[in-house]
Amino acid sequence: MAKKVLVLGEVRQGEIRNVSFEAIAAARQMADGGEVVGLLLGNHSDPLANEMIHYGADRVIVAQHTDLETYVPDAYSQAIMQVIKAENPYGFILGHTSIGKDISPRIAARLKSGLISDAISLEVNGDQVVFTRPIYSGKAFEKKVITDGIVFATIRPNNIPSLEKDESRFGEVTSLNVEIKDLRTIVKDVVHKATSGVDLSEAKIIVSGGRGVKSKDGFNLLQELADLLGGAVGASRGACDADYCDYSLQIGQTGKVVTPDLYIACGISGAIQHIAGMSNAKVIVAINKDPEANIFSIADYGIVGDLFEVIPLLIEEFKSVAVY
Ligand SMILES: Cc1cc2nc3c(=O)[nH]c(=O)nc-3n(C[C@H](O)[C@H](O)[C@H](O)COP(=O)(O)OP(=O)(O)OC[C@H]3O[C@@H](n4cnc5c(N)ncnc54)[C@H](O)[C@@H]3O)c2cc1C
């Protein structure tokens, strides 16, 4: 029997997040020749819905209601449940983002189904979909399957490659008016923090600073390098605690978990709690003036030196080759 897999498309500042395209690629694998159905919540346009089709969805449902304009857990849960009931999918996949982490247990509870969270890969093995997810702060990996109910999982950004965008792909976009009632919370206003524009959890390149950066001004230097490389700035908790930067930049066990292609750790000692958030980066470069710093034990490339001398040299070099 053809399998149908539903994918939640997460929209941020008018654009679908990359992790939703990665979720479509995961869904294609799970559907095993069946149908992938995108789901957008809110009053979204056809061109936005078509983006999901260009990345591999067969069709898209746009669930409409004024209460879906911003993320409200009650409203999202009710809308998603109505679509799941109408579509009766074999699987449901979404990104392991702030919204994904918050909404997925609510849906699993309503469905009385299992949930595999933070998966980094999957394989179809006969009738089962086997997900791999990191455990113990990335020190080990476990394989998990759902044996009953909807195959329901969240996927970590930057781990499952999205499919090539194909603008010639065509699919149906349907609007569905959903019923939302008895909301226990409402959002009065959303205040966005000023950011450089590149989303840290999805960034391909991260320039990250620790206590060794010494000041807010020091972080401006990191921002300059990140801007040049088209990346984002991250931080250790040491730097956040010292008020050199905002806590939204914190990477690690109690911060964000990131998997960029390149992670440049500047003035970060490499505490286990920091490593928990970035050890799966594909290439790690560490700049630290202490040759014994633990960060060097996981770095692919290490530069022993003062970051205030090394980073300006890197900026100068990248500017001269103008690769990006
Ligand atoms: C429950 C718990 C949860 C935690 N969660 C997190 C988390 O999510 N993320 C996290 O990061 N931490 C976390 N921590 C804190 C963690 O243990 C460390 O204290 C923290 O990561 C240290 O930050 P740091 O490396 O910036 O600072 P430090 O350990 O002070 O290291 C600073 C480094 O900068 C180098 N340095 C100094 N000056 C220069 C220079 N001019 N040029 C080059 N190098 C220089 C030094 O050699 C040193 O290695 C947590 C701790 C606990 C207990």
The ligand as an SDF file (V2000), in Angstrom:
LIG
                    3D

 53 58  0  0  0  0  0  0  0  0999 V2000
   24.8300   22.3010   33.9570 C   0  0  0  0  0  0  0  0  0  0  0  0
   25.7710   23.0820   33.0750 C   0  0  0  0  0  0  0  0  0  0  0  0
   25.3780   23.3640   31.7790 C   0  0  0  0  0  0  0  0  0  0  0  0
   26.2450   24.0790   30.9590 C   0  0  0  0  0  0  0  0  0  0  0  0
   25.8610   24.3390   29.6600 N   0  0  0  0  0  0  0  0  0  0  0  0
   26.7340   24.9460   28.8340 C   0  0  0  0  0  0  0  0  0  0  0  0
   26.4060   25.1630   27.4690 C   0  0  0  0  0  0  0  0  0  0  0  0
   25.3080   24.8490   26.9900 O   0  0  0  0  0  0  0  0  0  0  0  0
   27.3380   25.7550   26.6770 N   0  0  0  0  0  0  0  0  0  0  0  0
   28.5800   26.1370   27.1350 C   0  0  0  0  0  0  0  0  0  0  0  0
   29.3730   26.6700   26.3580 O   0  0  0  0  0  0  0  0  0  0  0  0
   28.8890   25.9570   28.4250 N   0  0  0  0  0  0  0  0  0  0  0  0
   28.0030   25.3920   29.2810 C   0  0  0  0  0  0  0  0  0  0  0  0
   28.3400   25.2430   30.5920 N   0  0  0  0  0  0  0  0  0  0  0  0
   29.5610   25.9160   31.0980 C   0  0  0  0  0  0  0  0  0  0  0  0
   30.8420   25.1550   30.8110 C   0  0  0  0  0  0  0  0  0  0  0  0
   31.0860   24.2330   31.8370 O   0  0  0  0  0  0  0  0  0  0  0  0
   32.0380   26.1390   30.7330 C   0  0  0  0  0  0  0  0  0  0  0  0
   32.1070   26.8590   31.9230 O   0  0  0  0  0  0  0  0  0  0  0  0
   31.9650   27.1140   29.5770 C   0  0  0  0  0  0  0  0  0  0  0  0
   31.7110   26.4400   28.3690 O   0  0  0  0  0  0  0  0  0  0  0  0
   33.2810   27.8500   29.4770 C   0  0  0  0  0  0  0  0  0  0  0  0
   33.2050   28.8410   28.5050 O   0  0  0  0  0  0  0  0  0  0  0  0
   34.5250   29.3070   27.7390 P   0  0  0  0  0  0  0  0  0  0  0  0
   35.1750   28.1560   27.0750 O   0  0  0  0  0  0  0  0  0  0  0  0
   34.1450   30.4660   26.9060 O   0  0  0  0  0  0  0  0  0  0  0  0
   35.4010   29.9030   28.9360 O   0  0  0  0  0  0  0  0  0  0  0  0
   36.7380   29.3980   29.5810 P   0  0  0  0  0  0  0  0  0  0  0  0
   36.6440   28.0050   30.0390 O   0  0  0  0  0  0  0  0  0  0  0  0
   37.1090   30.4270   30.5730 O   0  0  0  0  0  0  0  0  0  0  0  0
   37.7770   29.4090   28.3710 O   0  0  0  0  0  0  0  0  0  0  0  0
   38.2630   30.5820   27.7610 C   0  0  0  0  0  0  0  0  0  0  0  0
   39.3450   30.1360   26.7840 C   0  0  0  0  0  0  0  0  0  0  0  0
   39.7790   31.2510   26.0640 O   0  0  0  0  0  0  0  0  0  0  0  0
   41.1750   31.1180   25.8510 C   0  0  0  0  0  0  0  0  0  0  0  0
   41.6850   32.4770   25.6020 N   0  0  0  0  0  0  0  0  0  0  0  0
   41.7510   33.5390   26.4520 C   0  0  0  0  0  0  0  0  0  0  0  0
   42.2060   34.6220   25.8120 N   0  0  0  0  0  0  0  0  0  0  0  0
   42.4510   34.2470   24.5360 C   0  0  0  0  0  0  0  0  0  0  0  0
   42.9430   34.9460   23.3950 C   0  0  0  0  0  0  0  0  0  0  0  0
   43.2590   36.2460   23.4310 N   0  0  0  0  0  0  0  0  0  0  0  0
   43.0810   34.2500   22.2340 N   0  0  0  0  0  0  0  0  0  0  0  0
   42.7750   32.9270   22.1590 C   0  0  0  0  0  0  0  0  0  0  0  0
   42.2950   32.2260   23.2130 N   0  0  0  0  0  0  0  0  0  0  0  0
   42.1380   32.8850   24.3800 C   0  0  0  0  0  0  0  0  0  0  0  0
   41.7100   30.4910   27.1260 C   0  0  0  0  0  0  0  0  0  0  0  0
   42.9350   29.8310   26.8800 O   0  0  0  0  0  0  0  0  0  0  0  0
   40.5740   29.5290   27.4530 C   0  0  0  0  0  0  0  0  0  0  0  0
   40.8200   28.2410   26.9040 O   0  0  0  0  0  0  0  0  0  0  0  0
   27.4950   24.5330   31.4480 C   0  0  0  0  0  0  0  0  0  0  0  0
   27.8670   24.2170   32.7500 C   0  0  0  0  0  0  0  0  0  0  0  0
   27.0260   23.5130   33.5620 C   0  0  0  0  0  0  0  0  0  0  0  0
   27.4650   23.1810   34.9620 C   0  0  0  0  0  0  0  0  0  0  0  0
  1  2  1  0
  2  3  1  0
  2 52  2  0
  3  4  2  0
  4  5  1  0
  4 50  1  0
  5  6  2  0
  6  7  1  0
  6 13  1  0
  7  8  2  0
  7  9  1  0
  9 10  1  0
 10 11  2  0
 10 12  1  0
 12 13  2  0
 13 14  1  0
 14 15  1  0
 14 50  1  0
 15 16  1  0
 16 17  1  0
 16 18  1  0
 18 19  1  0
 18 20  1  0
 20 21  1  0
 20 22  1  0
 22 23  1  0
 23 24  1  0
 24 25  2  0
 24 26  1  0
 24 27  1  0
 27 28  1  0
 28 29  2  0
 28 30  1  0
 28 31  1  0
 31 32  1  0
 32 33  1  0
 33 34  1  0
 33 48  1  0
 34 35  1  0
 35 36  1  0
 35 46  1  0
 36 37  1  0
 36 45  1  0
 37 38  2  0
 38 39  1  0
 39 40  1  0
 39 45  2  0
 40 41  1  0
 40 42  2  0
 42 43  1  0
 43 44  2  0
 44 45  1  0
 46 47  1  0
 46 48  1  0
 48 49  1  0
 50 51  2  0
 51 52  1  0
 52 53  1  0
M  END
$$$$
